[in-house]
Amino acid sequence: MKVEQSGYTTIELAVTLAIASILTSLAVYSFADAIPRQQLKEASQNLVGQLRLARQKAIADGVNTTLSFQPEQRQYDHPILGKQILPNHVRFGTPVGVIKAPNEGSTIPEDGISFNDNNATFQPNGMISELGTIYLHNTKEAVAIRVNRTGRIKLSRWNGNDWE
């Protein structure tokens, strides 16, 4: 009489565990790389929305409304929302390799904020007192948030060669 045994051999288990380990390490590496990218995307979209909110407050209340940036602390003060802190992987400024500003004739400031005294002030008519750009970056990517004289806000991304 022949007895059938079911189960897996030690070699089959070892190969399965090795493949699972390789796939897990690849997934963790990809996920770790995605975190700074996602944080930069969320921080830039948040800031664009908060600039628009400050502009609307200036129009609705009929008074100047100012966002004040403190690049060294990675934060800014919003007139409605209070102190806002950038995510861990996001900084003001640009990473190495960004060689020009998105608008011709201007330069990228060292601290990443081109507004005088690091203050963006919207007037009651919705215009901004001076045009300026806020630069945010992680280790590999950069975005520029430009505010023109009429208060229009535009987000640009650095593609490695130019702003788009």
URDA-V133556 format. One record per residue. N is the residue number from 0. PSI is psi in radians with two decimals (none if undefined). OMEGA is omega in whole degrees, 0 to 359 (none if undefined). Layout:
N_PSI_OMEGA / N_PSI_OMEGA
This chain:
0_2.37_182 / 1_2.26_180 / 2_2.19_178 / 3_2.37_177 / 4_2.45_176 / 5_2.71_181 / 6_-3.03_182 / 7_2.62_177 / 8_2.89_178 / 9_-0.65_180 / 10_-0.75_178 / 11_-0.72_177 / 12_-0.74_180 / 13_-0.74_179 / 14_-0.76_179 / 15_-0.77_178 / 16_-0.66_179 / 17_-0.77_179 / 18_-0.76_179 / 19_-0.68_179 / 20_-0.74_180 / 21_-0.81_180 / 22_-0.69_178 / 23_-0.75_180 / 24_-0.64_176 / 25_-0.72_180 / 26_-0.74_179 / 27_-0.73_179 / 28_-0.79_180 / 29_-0.72_180 / 30_-0.73_180 / 31_-0.60_179 / 32_-0.50_183 / 33_-0.44_184 / 34_-0.91_179 / 35_-0.65_180 / 36_-0.80_180 / 37_-0.70_179 / 38_-0.68_178 / 39_-0.75_179 / 40_-0.83_181 / 41_-0.72_180 / 42_-0.72_181 / 43_-0.71_177 / 44_-0.67_176 / 45_-0.84_182 / 46_-0.70_177 / 47_-0.82_179 / 48_-0.67_181 / 49_-0.56_173 / 50_-0.75_179 / 51_-0.69_178 / 52_-0.74_178 / 53_-0.68_178 / 54_-0.78_179 / 55_-0.64_178 / 56_-0.74_179 / 57_-0.74_180 / 58_-0.83_184 / 59_-0.72_183 / 60_-0.26_180 / 61_0.47_179 / 62_2.76_174 / 63_2.43_179 / 64_2.18_188 / 65_2.36_167 / 66_2.25_182 / 67_2.17_185 / 68_2.40_174 / 69_1.48_186 / 70_-0.60_182 / 71_-0.58_180 / 72_0.01_182 / 73_0.75_182 / 74_2.94_174 / 75_2.73_180 / 76_2.17_178 / 77_2.39_184 / 78_-0.41_180 / 79_-0.79_188 / 80_-0.17_180 / 81_-2.69_185 / 82_2.26_178 / 83_2.28_181 / 84_2.36_179 / 85_2.65_176 / 86_2.86_185 / 87_-0.78_187 / 88_0.08_185 / 89_2.39_180 / 90_2.78_170 / 91_2.59_180 / 92_-2.85_181 / 93_2.66_177 / 94_2.95_177 / 95_2.40_178 / 96_-0.33_176 / 97_1.96_191 / 98_-0.17_180 / 99_2.79_179 / 100_2.76_181 / 101_-0.45_177 / 102_2.29_184 / 103_2.54_178 / 104_-0.06_179 / 105_2.85_179 / 106_2.78_179 / 107_2.11_179 / 108_2.64_181 / 109_-0.69_183 / 110_-0.08_176 / 111_0.05_180 / 112_2.09_182 / 113_-0.03_176 / 114_2.49_176 / 115_2.40_180 / 116_0.34_179 / 117_0.59_179 / 118_2.24_174 / 119_1.98_185 / 120_2.09_175 / 121_2.43_181 / 122_2.88_182 / 123_-0.39_178 / 124_0.07_179 / 125_-0.18_179 / 126_2.86_178 / 127_2.58_184 / 128_-0.54_175 / 129_2.52_179 / 130_2.67_182 / 131_3.02_181 / 132_2.47_175 / 133_2.18_180 / 134_2.33_175 / 135_2.61_179 / 136_2.79_164 / 137_-2.79_185 / 138_-0.40_185 / 139_-0.43_189 / 140_2.80_179 / 141_2.63_172 / 142_2.67_176 / 143_2.26_178 / 144_1.86_184 / 145_2.42_175 / 146_2.04_180 / 147_3.10_188 / 148_-0.60_182 / 149_-0.06_180 / 150_0.02_178 / 151_2.40_183 / 152_2.27_181 / 153_2.34_179 / 154_2.22_177 / 155_2.57_178 / 156_2.49_177 / 157_2.15_183 / 158_0.14_182 / 159_-0.39_179 / 160_-0.53_185 / 161_2.98_178 / 162_2.41_177 / 163_none_none
